[in-house]
Amino acid sequence: MALFTLSPLNQRRFARFKANRRGWWSLHIFLVLFVLSLGAELIANDKPLLVSYQGELYTPVFKRYAETEFGGEFPIEADYRSPYVRELIEEAGGWMLWPLIPYSYQTINYDLQVPAPAPPSADNWLGTDDQARDVLARVIYGFRISVLFALTLTILSSIIGVIAGAIQGFYGGRIDLFGQRFIEVWSGLPVLYLLIILASFVQPNFWWLLGIMLLFSWMALVDVVRAEFLRGRNLEYVRAARALGAGNGTIMFRHILPNAMVATLTFFPFILTGGVITLTSLDFLGFGLPPGSPSLGELIAQGKANLQAPWLGITAFVVLSVMLSLLVFIGEALRDAFDPRK
């Protein structure tokens, strides 16, 4: 229990964060949505959760089973949506337990009664896109990819930015001067043009996009951390630690960094929001994730290209609005909680 005991200062900060009801409930709602999206395969999938066949249980969500294991003819993965496989299982007295949404993000619904994109129905709650794929399933998977991408980008860029700002602010002098000039030049590069050029001869994917964006996103926290280290390196407790023989690394990361992190923590939700917006924008322009990937930006592009299907644009707008609003509200609550004036 002692590991989770907060100091009196952090207890007051937590109390201020909790007192902001909008930010407090936004955190709860966002965590619930994020946790549910992590189990997207259990909510939206074109494979059943459980299959009972001849007294044995199978879990197609976690393991691939050949059609021959259910009495079929071909040694390929069973298509549980086909009437043939269903009939094989039912004739043996078996059954299938399907997820809440019996579609994955790439599943094509061949049983539509109208041309795609089909409007919302009892089968497809938010309709289908222009390739007859379930919109709700793609939203769930797209939400997970967007948050994981932005979260990974935020953590990695924050680590690099904090280290760079700490070195500049602590040592100052020429290191700080050359570092600032490098940041000025590097931040002036046209990121979008570079992505367009690279996308012309490299197939973008999750990690490729993450690496490219990481090259430019680490500068978000450098100025804040640098200013805190410039201010903190001349304080009395730092001079006392140096007089006691503490090394530069110990002073930087044990004494100054905890105080500098107070200012940087408030920027995390806003950097996370920027990561979501960046990925969505790139997907909308066609320079993001590979074609067919569940993407909120691709859903916006489909809404723009299919004005006769307003449910596509409305769904993308609502999902992005809710996601970004929750993150902004959480960021405002963190800013108020760590505000030294309070």
N, C-alpha and C positions, 0 to 999 in steps of 0.2 A: 504493500500500500504506500510505502514511503516514496516509491518511484513515481507515483502519480500525484504526489502532494505538490500543490502550487505554492509559490512564494506569495506573501501578502500583496505585492505589487501585481503579480499575474492574476491573483484572485480578483483584484479590483478591475483589471482589464477585462477579465471574463465576465464579470458582473455588468460592466458597461456594454459589452458586446451582446449579452443576453437581454439587456434592457432595451436594445434596439429591436423591437418586435419584428419589424419588416425584414431586417437582416437575419435574425434568429430563425424565423420560419422559412426564409428563402434558403438558408443552409440545409434545413431539414428536407425541404422539397427537392432541392438539387441532389442531395445524397441519395434519397429514395429513387429518383429517376436514374441516377448514375448506376446504382447497385442493380436495379432492374435491367438496365441495358447490358450490364456485364453478363447477365444470364440470358442474353437474347436468344441463344439456341434453344433454351427451354421454353421460351414464350412464342417465338415465331420460327417455324421450321417445317420443311416439307418431308421430314422423317418423323415417325411416331416416337414418343418417349419410351413406350414399352410395347412389345409384341409377344403375345402368348401363342405358341405353336407346338402342338403335340405335348402339352404339359411342361414345356420349357419356356423361360422368359428370355427375351432378347432386348437389347438397348441400342437401337439403331442410331440414336443421337450421339453416342460415344464410340460406337464400333461399327465398322462396315461389314455387312453380311451379303454373301452371294445369293443370287436367286435360287440356286440349286439347294440351299439349306431349307428352303420352304417348298421344295418339290418342283421347282422350275426346271427349265431346260438349259439356260445359259449361265456360265460361271462368271457373270458380271454382277455388279452391285444391284440389289433389288430396288425397283422403282415402286415404292409403297403406295403411290398415288394411282398407279395403273390398275384398271379393273382386273387384269389377269392375276397380279400378285394378291390383290385383296380376295379374289375368289379362292386362290390356293390356301390362304390362311383361314378363311371362313369355312371351307370344306373340311378342314382338319379340326374344326371346333375351336379355333383360335379367335383372338381379338386384337385390336390395336388401340392404344391410348394416344391420342393426338394432342399436340400443344394447343394453346388457346387460339393461336393463329396458324393454320396449317399451310403456311407459305414461308419460304426463306426469301432473302433479299433478291436472289437471282431466279426464283421460281416463276415460270411463265404459266399463266392460267389459260389453258386451251379451251375452257368450257364457257367462255364469255358469251352472253347472249347479244351483245352489241359490239361494234368495233372498238378497239382500244384507241385512246384511253377511255376506260369505262367509268361511269359515275359510281359513287358509293352505293353499296348494296349489303345485303345480309352476308354475302360471301366475302366481299372485299370492303371492309368497314370504311376505309378512306378512298375507295376506288382503286384504279390501276393507272400506271403511266402509259406512255405510248408504245411500250413493248410488252404490255399485258402483265406487268409485275406488280405485286401488291404494294401499295404506297405505304401502308402502316408498317409492314415488315421492313421496308427500306428505311423508313424514318427511325425505327428502333436501332437498326444496325448503324445507320448514319450518325445518329446521336452518339453512339459508343465510339465510333472512329474519331469523330470531331473532338470529343472530350479527351480521349486518350492521346490524340495527336497534340492538342493544345497543352495538356498537362505535362507530357514528356518534354515538349519544347520549352515550357515555362521553367521546369526544374533544371534542365541542362543549361539553358541560357542564363538563368539566375546564378547558377554555380560559377559559370565563366565570368559573368558580369561582376559578381561580388569579388572574385579573386582579382580581376583586373582593376576594379575600383580601389580595392584595399591596397594593392601594390602602389598604384599611383598616389593615393592620398597619404600613405605612410612614409614613403621615401621622398616624394616631392622632387624638386630640382629637375634635372634633365629627364629623368624617367617620367615624371608627370608631364613635362613639356612635350616630349616626343609621343607619349601616349595620347595626349589630347589632339595633337596634329594628325596622328594616325586615325583616330576616331572621326575627326572632321572629314578626312578624305574618304574613309571607308563608308561612313553614313551617307555620303553624297553619291554613291554608286546607284544606278537605276536598277533596283532589285527586280522589278517586273520584266524589264528588257532582258536581263540576264537569264531569268527563268524561261522566257520565250525562246531565247537562243539555245539554251541547254536542252529544252524539251524537243527541239527540232532533230536532235540526234541521240537523245537518251530517253528511254521509256520511263516516265515518272512512276514512282511507287511510294509507299508510306515512308520508308527509310530514306530514300533519295530526297524527297521533299523536306523531311525533317532535317537532314544534313544541310541542305541549301539554306533553309530558313534560319538554322542555327548560326550560320555564318554572319547573319545581319541582325538577329534579334537579341544577341547578348549585350548590346550597348544600352538597353533600356534602363538598367540599374547602375551603370558605371558612375554616372554623375552623382547619384544619391549617396552611394557608398563612398565615393571619393571625397565628397564634402564632409561626411561624418568622420572619416579618418583624418582629414586635414584639421578638423576641429578637435578631435579627440587625442591626437598624438602629442599635444602640448599640455594636456590636463595633468593635474598633480598625481593622480593615481598611476598614470603611465610613467611619469618621472620616477615615482617611488618604485615601481616594478623594475624599471631599468637600473635604478641604484642598487636594488637587491640582486642584480645579476641575471635577470630574465632576458632571454634572447629575443630577437626581432619576431620570430615566428610565434613564440609564446605570447608576446605583447599584442601582436596583430589578431590572432585567432582566439585567444582566451580572454583578453581584457577589452579590446576595442570592438571586435566584431559583434559580440552580443548586444552592445549598445547601438551599433550601426544597423543591426537587423531589425530593430524596432521600426525604423523608417522604411525599410525595404519590404517588410511583411505586408504593409498596406497596399503595395503595388501588385502583389501576386494575383489577386482576382482580375485586375485590369489587364495584366499581361496574358492571363488565361483567355480573357475575352478577345484580345487581339489575335491570339493564335487561332481561335475558332473562326473569326472573321477572315483571316488570311487564307485558311484552308478552303472556306466556303467560296471566297472570291476566285481563287485559282481554279476550283472545280467548275465554277460558273463560266469562266473564260475558256475552259478546256485544257488547262495546263496543270491540273491537279492529279488526283488519283487515276489509276488506269480505267479505261471504259468498262462499265458494268459494275464498278465498285459502288457500294451504298454511300451516297453522298448527298448532303443537303444542298450544296451548290448545284449539283447536277439536277436535283429536283426543281430548283429555281429556274434553271435553264429550260427544263421541260415545260414549266408553267408559262414561261415567256414564249416558247415556240408553239404552245397549244392553248391559245386564248379561249378556245371553245370548251376547255376543261378547267374551270376556275378552281376546282378542288386541289389541283396541283400547287398553284401559286399560294392559295390560302393556307394550305397545310404547311408549306415551307415557311411562310411568313409567321404563322403562329408558333411553330417549333423554335425558330430562331429568336423570335421576340421573347418568348418565355425563358429560353436558355440564357440569353444575354442579360435580360432583366434580373434574373436570379443572381447571376454573377456580379452585376453592378451593385445590387442591394447588399450582397455579402461584402463586397469591397468597401462600401460606405460604412457598414457596421464595423469592419476591422479598422478603418481609418479613425473613426470616433473612439474606438476602444484603446488605440495606441497613441492617441493625441496627448502629448505631454502637458498641454495646457489644461487638461481635465484631470 
